[in-house]
Amino acid sequence: MSDERTSGDAIAQRALAWHLRLRDADAEEWQEFTAWLTQDPAHNDAYEAVALRDAQFDEVLAQASFPQPALHAQSDAQDRQATPPNRLRWLALAASVALVLFLSVRFLAPGGDSYAIETQPGETRTIALADGGAIVVNGGSRIVLDREDERIAELVEGEAHFTVTHDAADPFVVTIGENRLVDIGTVFNVVRHDKDLRVAVAEGAVRYEGGENVELAAGQAMRRRADGKIEVIRQPVDAIGGWVDGMLVYDRAPLADIAADLTRTTGISIELVPGLEQRRFSGVIQTRGDPASLRQRVAAVLGLTVEAGEAGWTVRP
């Protein structure tokens, strides 16, 4: 066990070093990083975890100093010229982040408080909570939980459906980047894709806390776009989180959203021909069944042609 822990710590330290180094990396260093990343799946997992915790050490990095080595002799000057400036900065930076390293290793080391749940497209997982609630994670998603506190979760990417027991003294909190959702007695669904966020409430209420605070009641849905604009609409309660039961319900939703939802839920990669992304659709798509039947069903309800290929489906007029 000790050797395993040491190995994990070494990978975590290396992942952190690469994360810092890549801030000023040149093409050669990016190639070195790519080679290291592909050597072992554990390298990729460690680097992703460090990147997710970047916000924890921004303040430390801002205060770090980067001393320039003294050039006492011509040979020293020649050595300095042979070493890329960004590499000198990386070495200085590595010596300035002991606190950062502690936080990162604590997160990554076996037995740490936080852990991640990841699903592949088409895969779902259900996480039972001690208070009788549950989190259902859709395909193509990543969520970070805490072993010591079941009342907090971070949705990194994808979609999750939350059924939580309300406790005014200890509300359930979902963080999404720098923003968060706070439950007020709740069943709700959250979709995060890049900087786009969708939240819909089926029961109780949720308070969104971000650039502006928005309280959502049952039957309300909110969308925060990449530009920060927020839109709140009504949505049938029965339709919220319908993917859990194999049903996607839409009211004038853009086809770009529908394609992303289908890919997460079914595992089938779906490409829209240019010009279809913002076309709107209202209706219900049943997602269960064999791929051939599903493709025919999607084509019929959308009123479009859905072609099957080796890489997935292509949707065209």
HUFEN-V129618 format. One record per helix or strand of 3 or more residues. SS is the DSSP state (H for helix, E for strand). FROM is the first residue (numbers start at 1). LEN is the number of residues. Records with the same first field share a line. If there is no record, write none. Layout:
SS = FROM-LEN / FROM-LEN
//
This chain:
H = 2-23 / 27-13 / 41-12 / 54-10 / 74-9 / 85-10 / 98-11 / 237-3 / 242-4 / 255-12 / 291-12
E = 114-5 / 125-4 / 134-4 / 142-5 / 152-13 / 173-4 / 179-5 / 186-8 / 196-8 / 205-5 / 213-5 / 220-5 / 230-5 / 247-8 / 270-3 / 280-7 / 305-4 / 313-4
//
